[in-house]
Amino acid sequence: MRVLVACEYSGTVRDAFERTGHSAISCDLLPSAGNHYQGDVRDILSDGWDLMVAHPPCTYLAVCGARYFRGREREQSEALSFVRLLLDAPIEQIALENPVSVISTQVRKPDQIVQPWMFGHGESKKTCLWLKN
């Protein structure tokens, strides 16, 4: 599969897909080593991907920062528009990841919620997944 990992500069998810034989590229505004597109993901959303895993910035979305939302309505609106753009991308399969956030009330409820402890880690931190196919 051709896999786009949006908003990732660490290469962790991209490298995991590559290790299993997929053709994967990460994309972020920040530089990264490996197969990486440094720039705006909107530039490459229509490049024929089979799957996108997206990690949009949670700064203006995560409810843990709700006390800072006042006065940042424009930034939050832009962040939500970006989330909608990613979820509506012309890609057959999409997984968008974010912590508990206003995406749940402003876009739609997540399809799945996972915890790090479900994967052998000791931490608890709800991570929401919005899925397409």
C-alpha positions in Angstrom: 0.0 0.0 0.0 1.0 3.6 -0.5 0.8 5.2 3.0 0.9 8.8 3.9 1.6 9.7 7.6 0.4 13.2 8.0 1.8 15.6 10.6 4.7 13.3 11.6 8.3 14.3 11.7 9.6 11.6 14.0 9.2 8.9 11.3 8.1 6.3 13.9 4.8 5.4 12.2 6.2 5.8 8.7 9.1 3.4 9.6 6.8 0.9 11.1 4.8 0.7 7.8 8.1 0.5 5.8 9.3 -2.4 7.9 6.1 -4.4 6.9 6.7 -3.8 3.2 4.5 -0.8 2.5 5.6 2.3 0.6 5.3 5.0 3.2 6.1 8.7 3.5 5.8 11.1 6.4 4.8 14.7 6.0 5.3 17.6 8.3 6.3 21.3 8.3 9.4 20.2 10.3 12.3 18.4 8.7 12.9 14.7 9.2 15.3 11.9 8.1 14.1 9.2 5.9 11.3 9.2 3.3 9.8 12.6 4.3 8.0 15.4 2.6 8.7 18.7 4.4 5.8 21.0 3.7 2.1 21.4 3.9 0.2 18.0 3.7 -2.4 19.7 1.6 0.1 19.8 -1.3 0.2 16.0 -1.5 -3.3 14.8 -0.2 -4.4 14.0 -3.8 -1.3 12.0 -4.8 -3.0 8.6 -4.9 -2.6 7.3 -1.4 -4.2 4.0 -0.2 -4.1 4.9 3.5 -3.4 8.0 5.6 -2.6 8.1 9.3 -3.0 11.7 10.5 -1.7 13.3 13.7 -3.0 16.9 13.4 -1.7 19.3 16.1 -3.9 19.2 19.2 -2.9 22.6 20.6 -6.3 24.2 19.9 -8.3 20.9 20.1 -7.4 18.8 23.2 -9.8 19.3 26.1 -6.8 19.2 28.5 -6.1 22.8 27.2 -9.7 24.0 27.3 -8.8 26.7 29.9 -6.7 28.4 27.2 -9.4 28.3 24.4 -10.9 31.7 25.3 -9.6 34.3 22.9 -8.3 31.6 20.5 -11.6 30.9 18.7 -10.1 31.6 15.3 -7.2 29.2 15.9 -9.6 26.5 17.0 -11.8 27.1 14.0 -8.8 26.7 11.7 -7.7 23.6 13.5 -11.2 22.0 13.1 -11.2 23.0 9.4 -7.9 21.2 9.0 -9.3 18.1 10.7 -12.3 18.1 8.4 -10.0 18.5 5.4 -8.0 15.5 6.5 -11.0 13.3 7.2 -12.5 14.3 3.8 -9.3 13.7 1.8 -9.6 11.6 -1.3 -8.0 8.6 0.3 -9.7 5.2 0.7 -8.6 4.5 4.3 -8.0 7.1 6.9 -7.1 7.0 10.6 -6.9 10.3 12.4 -5.5 10.3 15.9 -5.9 12.9 18.6 -6.4 13.0 22.4 -9.9 13.6 23.8 -10.8 16.9 22.0 -13.4 19.2 20.6 -13.3 17.1 17.5 -15.8 14.8 19.3 -18.4 17.6 19.6 -17.6 19.8 16.6 -17.0 17.1 13.9 -18.1 13.7 15.2 -17.5 11.2 17.9 -14.4 9.0 17.5 -14.8 5.5 16.2 -12.4 4.0 18.7 -10.6 5.0 21.9 -7.4 3.3 22.9 -5.1 3.5 26.0 -1.3 3.0 26.1 -1.8 0.2 28.7 -3.7 -1.8 26.0 -0.4 -2.1 24.2 1.9 -3.0 27.2 2.6 0.5 28.5 1.8 1.5 32.0 0.4 4.9 31.2 -3.3 5.9 30.9 -4.1 8.5 28.3 -7.2 8.2 26.1 -6.3 8.4 22.5 -9.2 8.8 20.1 -9.3 7.5 16.5 -11.6 8.8 13.8 -11.6 6.2 11.1 -12.7 5.9 7.4 -12.9 2.3 6.1 
